[in-house]
């Protein structure tokens, strides 16, 4: 069974640009969550999607958005990039139902210059 | 709101010895789950073990066990027979009930170094 796949693995963008990150969950998993990891703030929850609906959202500005497709694949978008958006972005997938184990991808390392 | 506290920024252990990584949590929810993840330098978060708040037995997964003390709000990870490949960052996390869909709250992590 394939794990969670995130693409691309690495990205370098310029301030003001926008970026789209992709996450393909484990087959059969309908819940996808996104996290931002930085040395200063640690791991912070961005949002969660289940069956194409955003069910939960963390405390991030509106520049951070996401969506989920009918095949459960998810994308997150960051518009008007800032230097502080440089981080490792991780997505996690889980079985339907709260409290189930969440399995993470390898992450996308975004550098904003 | 949920909170995870990991008080050990770094831990050192000799190969083949056991090590305990501390984790305390705070939540007002009665139904919650506790997780431990390992993050090597590659960045991937690797799921290690899960304990539900209503589970009466401590969770075990191979060399990993979770010492769950509900009254003390403690969920320590015990790694037995440490291996060099165990060197990594370890995170404790909590999911709490209600509308916390998909949201895990993580601690700051503990860097574990295994010496040969």
Interface residues (C-beta under 8 A of the other chain):
Chain A: X31 X32 X33 X35 X42 X43 X45 X47 X48 X49 X50 X55 X56 X58 X88 X90 X92 X94 X98 X99 X101 X102 X103 X104 X105 X106 X107 X109
Chain B: X31 X32 X33 X35 X37 X42 X43 X44 X45 X46 X47 X50 X52 X91 X93 X95 X97 X99 X100 X101 X102 X103 X104 X105 X106 X107 X108 X109
